[in-house]
Amino acid sequence: MLQEGPNIFHEGSAPFTGRGRATIQSSLKFRITVGALAILVGSVWLLAYVSSRRLRADMERMLADQQSSTASFIADDIEDKVKTRFAGLLRVADSFDRSLMDDPAALQDRLERLPVFQDLFNGGIIVTNKDGTAIADFPISVGRIGTNYMDIDAVGVALNEGRASLSRPVIGKKLQQPVIGFAAPIRDRQNPYAVIGAIAGVINLARPNLLSMVDNKPYGKTGYYMVASVQHHVWIAATETSRVMQPLPALGGNRLFDEFMQGFEGSGLVVNTRGVEVLASAKSIPSAGWILIVVLPTKEAFAPIRHLRQEILGGAALVTLLACIGLWWLLHGQLLPLRQAADSLAAIGDQAAEGGALQRLPVARNDEIGRLVGAFNRQMEIQARIHEELHRAKSQADIANRAKSSFLSNMSHELRTPLNAIIGFSEMLDFDSKHPLSVKQREYVGHVIESGRHLLGLINEVLDLARVESGRIEVTLESVQLEPMLNRVHRVLALQAERGEVTMVVEPGAWPQVRADPTRLYQALLNLGSNAIKYNRPGGSVTVAVKVLNDERARIEVSDTGIGIPLEREAELFKPFNRIGAEATSIEGTGIGLSLTRQLVELMGGMIGYQSRPHQGSIFWIDLPLDRASMNRNHSQVGDAT
C-alpha cells in the first residue's frame, strides 16, 4: 500500500508557453472540421446528383407527355383536315354523272360554282376522263385542261382501282411547285362499278395549306416538326423546308426512327444524324398514311435542370463555406480548454525537467473535457506518489546493494587470507620429504587442498561479481588470438571432462583475432566450458567452435549434449545465485558464473546468448568484435607475398 508522500502539486495554472502545440494539419480541430465538411460536402453533392438525376427523369417523363400531347393535337388536326378533303372529293364525285362528264362546258361551270369546295385545295381542282386527261380545271387560268395525269399515282388508283387515295409529293406539271394530290373516282350512276372519270384536289406545299402548322414553325426555340409518308418513304412537310420531298433515312441507322416507321407512337431519347441528343415524339395520321414527328434537343429541354444544378452547386459551395466558418468557430470555443490543458502540460513538463514543482492543470468548465482534465490531475497525483515511493525504494536498494558489495568484497579478502594459508600448509605437508605422510594421510591432505582450491575459486567469483556490480573492475581491450586461448581452456578443463566422462573437442578452422581483454575472455570461456561439462551426462560431449559472422564480428560457440534448460526457467538464467534447480542435485556451484560471464562479455563490447532444448543440450555463444587492424595486416602480407 502506498504511503502518503509530500504533495508536489501547487494550485494555480502554468503559463502558456505554446510548446508542444500541434500543427494545423494534425490538430484535432482541423481534423474534425475537415471530416465534418467532407461528410457535409459529400452529402450535399450526393443529394445534388441524386436530385438532378431524379429531376431529369421526372422532367423527361413530363416533357415526353407534353410533347406527345402536342404531337397528338397537331396530328389529329391534320387527320381531320385530310378526312374533310377526302369527304369533299367523294361528295362532289357522287354529284357528277355521265351526262355532265360528256359536257365539258357544263362540268367547268359546275366546278366554278363550288366555292367552299375550292377552299379545301389551294392548288386547284382537276376533273379527268377515263384515260386520265384533264377535261375541267379550276382555276382555269392554270391551263391544265388537256394534260394527262395518269402518271400521278393517286389519279391512277382512282381510275384503275376505283378508290380514293393520296399521291406522293411531286412537282406540279403546271404549277412547277411541290404538290400532293387527293383523288377520288367518278362512277356511272346506272352502273356503280363503272369508273367514268376522276376528280383530284391539289395541295400546293409551297403555299399555306393543311400542313401549315408544321411549315417554318419551330417547336420551342430549337425544336422542329416533320411529316413523313410511310408508304412513299419521303418527307411531306418539315419546319426545315429543305427536307420536303427528300427521302427518309434508311432503316437501321436510328433505333427510335425505325420504331416510329413500324407504328410506335410515343416519345424517346435518341441521338439524331447530326450527333445531337434529342427528345422525339411521334403520332400517326392514319387516313393519309403519314407520321408526325416532333423533335426537341435535350440541351433546350433540360436547360432548367442544368440551371437548377448550377444553383444547387452554388448553394452547396455557400453552405460549405458557412459551415466551415461556423464549425471552425464552434470547435475553437469547445476545444479551447483542451488546448489550454495541453499547453499547461507542456509547461509542467518543462518545469519538471528543470526541477521545479509540478502544478495541477486548470479545469475551465465541468464538461467532458473538464472531467478528463480532473481525472488527469488525480492520475498525476497517484503517479507522483508512486514516483516518490519508487525513488525511496531505489535509494534503499542502492544503499543495500552498496552494503552487499562492500560486505562481499571485505569478506572475500578476509576469507582468502586464511584459506590461502590452509592451502599452503596443506601443500607443505603433502610435499614434505623429511616427514613423509602415509598414504591415508596424503589422501586426506589431497581432499583438503582440492576443497580449499574449489572454495578459493568460488570466493574469487564472488569478489569479481562484487567488483563488476560496483564498477571497480576494468577491462583492457587488445588483439587476442583465439587458437592458443581455446587450446589453453581445453587443457585446463580436460581433467574435469575426464572425471565427468565427457568428451571435449575444439573444432579446427579459421582462427580470427578479436578485440577483448585476454584475462576476462579466458575467465568467461572457462565458465562456459565448466558449465557445459558439469551439466552434461556421462558419455556426452562438449564442442567448442569459432565462426566469423560478418566483417565486424566473430562468434565463439560452446555446445553440449546435457540436460538443457527448462523453458519455464529461461528468464532466470543470467540472474546471480540462481542455479535453475541444480541446487537440489550433487552438481557443485554458486549460480553466479553465467551472471558474471555476461557482465564481463558486455564490458568488452560483446554479446552473449544461448539456445537450449530440454534433455537434448544447449549452445552458449559469445559474439566479439574482430580486430580489424590485424586483419588488414594479414591482407597486406598476403598481397606482398603474391
Secondary structure, DSSP 8 states (H G I E B T S, - for coil): --------EESS------TT---TTT-HHHHHHHHHHHHHHHHHHHHHHHHHHHHHHHHHHHHHHHHHHHHHHHHHHHHHHHHHHHHHHHHHHHH--HHHHT-HHHHHHHHHT-HHHHHT-TT-EEEE-TTSBEEEEESGGG--TT-B-TTSHHHHHHHHH---EE---EE-TTT-SEEEEEEEEEE-SSSTT-EEEEEEEEEETTSS-TTTTTTT--BTTTBEEEEEETTTTEEEEESSGGGTT-B---TTS-HHHHHHHTT--EEEEEE-TTS-EEEEEEEEETTTTEEEEEEEEHHHHTHHHHHHHHHHHHHHHHHHHHHHHHHHHHHHHHSHHHHHHHHHHHHHHHHHHTT--EE------SSHHHHHHHHHHHHHHHHHHHHHHHHHHHHHHHHHHHHHHHHHHHHHHHHHHHHHHHHHHHHHHHT-SSS---HHHHHHHHHHHHHHHHHHHHHHHHHHHHHHHHT------EEEEHHHHHHHHHHHHHHHHHHTT-EEEE------EEEE-HHHHHHHHHHHHHHHHHTS-TT-EEEEEEEE-SSSEEEEEEEE-S----GGGGGGTTSTT--TTGGGSS----S-HHHHHHHHHHHTT-EEEEEEETTTEEEEEEEEEB-HHHHHHHHHHHHHH-
